[in-house]
């Protein structure tokens, strides 16, 4: 078994127990949990010292998995997913099958299909959405590398993935809201 497979298995065991993981994503290091477990989502908000009315992003493996969590996927979303060459998070209306405290007050959810081997296999083998929020305390700068992650974040998670620790990332994903009525709004480029 490769090191990546071993790390994925350890992360999945933690996710299934309702624990928090610290893991490398296609953008920055993220704090993750099972996106369907409200208690685990609550722990993420507590660790980040963040109000629970601020939405979190989820990662899913592919389009098929996306359909489990969004009632209607606008055509524009498929076009963006197909043509974009940088990590892009899309906010969809009418979230479903996720922890209620993960879904925004307006019923929307932010989801990204990462172009990253580790994240793809983590979500695929977990067979579900994984929360992905930057590995920092709310209001603090987003760490650009593993060594910039605050000690309280490292201590606050149940498992730290032992891969890509040398990775440097200076940019989070773009965030675009695609409403079912055709309205497009860019939150972060």
SULFENQUI-V308505 format. One record per helix or strand. SS is the DSSP state (a for helix, b for strand). FROM is the first residue (numbers start at 0). LEN is the number of residues. If there is no record, write none. Layout:
SS|FROM|LEN, SS|FROM|LEN
This chain:
a|2|14, b|20|4, b|28|4, b|33|1, a|37|11, b|56|4, a|62|7, b|69|1, a|74|9, b|87|5, b|94|1, a|99|3, b|108|5, a|116|10, b|129|5, b|144|1, a|145|3, a|150|6, b|158|2, b|167|1, b|173|5, b|183|5
